[in-house]
Amino acid sequence: MPAGTLYRGREGMWSWVAHRVTGVLIFFFLFVHVLDTALVRVSPQAYDDVVATYKTPIVALLEYGLVAAILFHALNGLRVIAVDFWIKGARYQKQMLWTVVAVWTVLMLGAIYPVLGHAARELFGS
């Protein structure tokens, strides 16, 4: 690996890829969200039907994925800011990435019940 490359093939590159992928996923969610919300002006009944489909356990899993994407994108964005603007950021980018992963994991474990609790009750009873 050439000297001076910070990301190529290492943790930083995968963080870069994950940041872009989560950004695209969040954009797609926002696009669909705006469209389905706009549906209320066209047909309130159609809007109600669409919203009813969102109350399924499968959609709860997708919501958990959305929470995962938003949290990673936000935390990694803070890491990118630190790498760019902190004078020692590039030196500690690997440690900061693993800190992001650790914080993300803890937050995702904490989000299991609030996000997936309804789906679990729906599937297995209360």
Contacts in CASP RR format, 6 or more apart in sequence:
PFRMAT RR
TARGET T0000
AUTHOR 0000-0000-0000
METHOD contacts of the structure
MODEL  1
MPAGTLYRGREGMWSWVAHRVTGVLIFFFLFVHVLDTALVRVSPQAYDDV
VATYKTPIVALLEYGLVAAILFHALNGLRVIAVDFWIKGARYQKQMLWTV
VAVWTVLMLGAIYPVLGHAARELFGS
1 8 0 8 1.000
1 9 0 8 1.000
2 8 0 8 1.000
6 12 0 8 1.000
6 90 0 8 1.000
6 93 0 8 1.000
7 13 0 8 1.000
7 15 0 8 1.000
7 16 0 8 1.000
10 94 0 8 1.000
11 94 0 8 1.000
11 97 0 8 1.000
11 98 0 8 1.000
12 93 0 8 1.000
12 94 0 8 1.000
12 97 0 8 1.000
15 76 0 8 1.000
15 79 0 8 1.000
15 97 0 8 1.000
15 100 0 8 1.000
18 72 0 8 1.000
18 76 0 8 1.000
19 72 0 8 1.000
19 73 0 8 1.000
19 76 0 8 1.000
19 77 0 8 1.000
19 80 0 8 1.000
22 69 0 8 1.000
22 70 0 8 1.000
22 72 0 8 1.000
22 73 0 8 1.000
22 76 0 8 1.000
23 69 0 8 1.000
23 73 0 8 1.000
25 66 0 8 1.000
25 69 0 8 1.000
26 66 0 8 1.000
26 69 0 8 1.000
26 70 0 8 1.000
26 73 0 8 1.000
29 66 0 8 1.000
36 47 0 8 1.000
36 50 0 8 1.000
36 51 0 8 1.000
37 47 0 8 1.000
39 46 0 8 1.000
39 47 0 8 1.000
39 50 0 8 1.000
40 47 0 8 1.000
53 59 0 8 1.000
56 119 0 8 1.000
56 122 0 8 1.000
57 119 0 8 1.000
57 122 0 8 1.000
57 123 0 8 1.000
60 115 0 8 1.000
60 116 0 8 1.000
60 117 0 8 1.000
60 118 0 8 1.000
60 119 0 8 1.000
60 122 0 8 1.000
61 116 0 8 1.000
61 119 0 8 1.000
63 115 0 8 1.000
64 111 0 8 1.000
64 112 0 8 1.000
64 115 0 8 1.000
64 116 0 8 1.000
67 108 0 8 1.000
67 111 0 8 1.000
67 115 0 8 1.000
68 104 0 8 1.000
68 108 0 8 1.000
71 104 0 8 1.000
71 107 0 8 1.000
71 108 0 8 1.000
71 111 0 8 1.000
72 100 0 8 1.000
72 104 0 8 1.000
75 100 0 8 1.000
75 103 0 8 1.000
75 104 0 8 1.000
76 97 0 8 1.000
76 100 0 8 1.000
78 100 0 8 1.000
79 93 0 8 1.000
79 96 0 8 1.000
79 97 0 8 1.000
79 99 0 8 1.000
79 100 0 8 1.000
82 89 0 8 1.000
82 96 0 8 1.000
83 89 0 8 1.000
83 90 0 8 1.000
83 93 0 8 1.000
83 96 0 8 1.000
86 92 0 8 1.000
89 96 0 8 1.000
END
